[in-house]
Structure formats: C-alpha cells, structure tokens
Amino acid sequence: MMGIDGDKQHQFMFLNLDDLVPENHFLRVVRNKIDFSFIYEKVQHLYSPVGRRSVDPVLLMKMILIGYLYGIPSERKLEQEIQVNLAYRWFLGLDLADTVPDHSTLSQNRRRRFKESHIFQEIFDHIVSECIRTGLVTGEIIVVDSTHIKANASINRSEKVLVEKKPTEYLEELEKEARRIKKDRDNDPTRKKRGRKPKTSPPEKEVKQSTTDPESGLLNRPNKPKGFHYLAHTSVDVKHGIITDIHVTAANVNDHEPFIKRLQIQKEKFGLHIGKVGADKGYDRSGVHHELENLKITGYISPIKGVIDQTERSVQFTFDEMNDAYYCSNGKALQFTHVKWHSWKQSYSKIYAAQTKDCKSCQTEEKPPFGGFLLVLFQHEVLKKG
C-alpha cells in the first residue's frame, strides 16, 4: 500500500544539533581538537572597550575557516550555505533560531578591522606551534613549492613600468669576485687580451604591471596559464603533511627568491631544527646552495641540466694553480680568458680556452667540447671565502 506523508512542518520539536551531526564529520574532529578561545586574546586590541556589542570574533574566524575547508569562495554564498547546513551551524555554535551573520559583516571586518593587523598570521602560527608541541611537526624534513593563484585582473589592462633590481648579498659577493678576477687578468702583462667583455646589467628592468591589481604579477612560464597571478610559497613538514609556512608574492617573483628567508623565519619563529629540505629545479641556484650550507641544512634539489654540469662530468683536465691554466694529456694549455655569467643558474664561470691550432692537430678523445672551450665554475671559491 502506498504511503502518503502529511504536513509535518509545523510541529514543535526539541532538538539537539549535536545529535544531528555525524560522529565522523570532519568539523566535529576540528572542534574536538582545537580550542579557538585563544583568538579572543589576539584580537582584543582591535575592539573598543565601549559601544555596541560586536559579532563574536571567533564566530567570524570559524566562518572564514569553513569557507576555506569546503571551497566556498564567496562570502555571500558562505552565508547562504551556513543558513541551511546543520553541521556548519553546530560548528559555529548557532542554534536553528539564531541569525547567521550577514556576509557584509564578515567582509567589512576582514577589509577594515583585520586588514592592517597580522591576526591571520598569528592564528596560523599558533596552530603550527601547537602541532610542534604535540610532536606532529618536527622540522626534520621540509619540502617547499609554490602554487599559482589567479588574480582578478585582465591581461589586457596593463602597463609597462620600471622596477629596481635588488641582488642578494651572495650575488653581490659573486659579482665582486668576478670583477676582482677580471682585474687581475687585465693587469697581467704576460697574458694576451682574450675573451669577451662582460655585459653590464642595468639597475632597472621593465615589467608588465596590471592596472587593476598592481600587486599581482604576470605569470609567463612553460605549462602554466599566462596572466596576472599570485604565488603561494608553501613549506610542508613531511612527517604528517602539515603546512608550516605560507608566503604570498606576485607571480613574477622567482620561486627561489623568498626560499632561504622563509626557512630562516621558521627556524627563528618556531625554533625548528630543519635538517633537510626538498625542492624542484626552480630552486637550483648557486645562492640557494650557499645559504643552505650556511644554515647547515642539507638540500635535496633537482638540478638544472646545463652546459656547466655536462662539461665538468665529461672532461678531465689537470689544473695548474700557479699559472691558472688547465692542461690536457698532450701538455697543451687552456688559458683563462674571461668570466661568464649564467642567468639561468645565477652563477659565474671562468672560461678557459685552448688555441685552435692545438685542438685541430689533437687526435685524443680528451678534446674540450664546445669548440675548444672549457667552462669551470668558480663560485665554490667564493663559498669558502664566505
């Protein structure tokens, strides 16, 4: 027999929201594991001691957390979802009869009250500290990478601007060493003037900047969407996959640029003893390896394959430190000619060249590749001095 339900919408019922939320619901796990009351102390200075009672700041922070956990990008949509979702209401401490804070209340607090503060970073750091205290984060192995985030800006609305180049201390040290080597070479009367003159790099460079969102940057990398984006540089402790640091930059900032600074911040802020760090080839720069050595951190970084690596592995010559020259098995000299800058790996090379007549008459398999030139990295010499 077919059953027909009558209208039950107007019955009076006594309900406990806790009974309606499944035991295995993720928000139940979050609520049981995290005490959010620490937020009151962190935001107290942002509220006036007099005046009308505000919306509970913990409630606002929990709303933002729900939006992040469940991929709700719109604050208006977030308000609507909380209105009808019992688990969301239970997590926020709202009864069925309670009014959900208006989306404008959330957005105005975020844009005004919290904008100039570091409250979101402080909350994040507190959670990381708790993970360290309970042993969930050790810092023994950290992996790092960046993720692009689309900016709300059209690539067609842009202008070209000049920005200042700011080399790192290590690159300045390399540049100083390169100038010293060149000066010694030029002042040596026993050597012929050979090689190319080094190109001088302008102190400024021209970049395309969005007129809608000037803080974003143009992303123009292989296999990446072209347009204005941001980069979220993320550090993860591998023991339990917990994020220990996030730093946002414009998308035209190279991955390796904030890398060392973020590791230093984690060491200082949390007292982490970072032993090993893993990253892809975007971080394979001479300055990165130098700073990791100073921090006593072992780096596992995918290498950039290039001319230098291939040359050093495939060709073996005898180096004469007194005369600053390489010699092949036939006793022919490869004299130092000039210094070359490699922008793709941010390193210098000393170029040693053989005479054409020596290479043409040579029958051995030890010939230098690339037309009788031998590339030798000299930044290791600088590393030892630093």
Beta strands, then each sheet from edge to edge (+ up, - down):
strand 1: 141-150
strand 2: 158-164
strand 3: 204-210
strand 4: 217-219
strand 5: 227-237
strand 6: 242-250
strand 7: 276-279
strand 8: 298-301
strand 9: 318-320
strand 10: 325-327
strand 11: 333-342
strand 12: 347-353
strand 13: 373-377
sheet 1: 4+ 5- 1+ 7+ 8+
sheet 2: 2+ 3-
sheet 3: 4+ 5- 6+
sheet 4: 9+ 10- 11+ 12- 13+
end
